[in-house]
Amino acid sequence: MTAPPASAGTRHFRYYDLLVHIFVVVLLISNLVGPKITAIGPFRISGAQLLFPITYIFGDVFTEVYGYGASRRAIWIGFFASALLAAMGLFTVWLPPAPGWNDQDAFRKVFDFVPRMVAASLVAYWCGEFANSLVMAKMKVWTEGRFLWTRTVGSTVVGQAVDSAIVMVLAFGGSLTPSLIGKLILSGYLGKVLYEVLATPLTYAIVNFLKRREQVDTFDRATSFNPFRIEAEP
């Protein structure tokens, strides 16, 4: 059942493209709903925190089933889609509103992305997702494919730490105190890791379904982990 990376790179998988589409949609929606802050008991979370951790679950699934190369391709697609969303949001807000159209202020509140926040989120996403996939792929080889939960949780522990630290430091460094930034990093990080732990049964179900239906279980023993190498197919 194990498919080496070389042969996996030439196969067409039934569900991979569909999953990439869903992954990108979730990523873009999380960017759009991010400004909304909600209260759940004593906690304050943004709309993005409800959706963005799901992208890490997708990253785990891509790496576990199809290999690091397939995850790398999905990460780059998501990166460029997010960058395009931000660029188009800034551009359309900049365009002068037509006479009689009175919703410019409301439109600006949704799509007037702050350039610093855009840069911080893109860099954090790129670094965090690749750290997550790298740890996932390496741990699969080390554990010989056993103990999936250790990989899903372990990769998230690393990936979300990278993501949370980078986005907060780049977005708020110099404008907030280091202690407050540290608290924001810690609270967001713990929430995202808990999210992944609770989603472990769902991750197991999806991974087992895909391995069975796709007849693939890729081990990245001879894979190039260069994040800038982009294959056309998983």
Secondary structure, DSSP 8 states (H G I E B T S, - for coil): ----HHHHTT---TTHHHHHHHHHHHHHHHHHHTT-EEEETTEEEEHHHHHHHHHHHHHHHIIIII-HHHHHHHHHHHHHHHHHHHHHHHHHHHS---TT---HHHHHHHH---HHHHHHHHHHHHHHHHHHHHHHHHHHHHTTT--HHHHHHHHHHHHHHHHHHHHHHHHHBTTB-HHHHHHHHHHHHHHHHHHHHHTHHHHHHHHHHHHHHHT-----SS----TT---S--
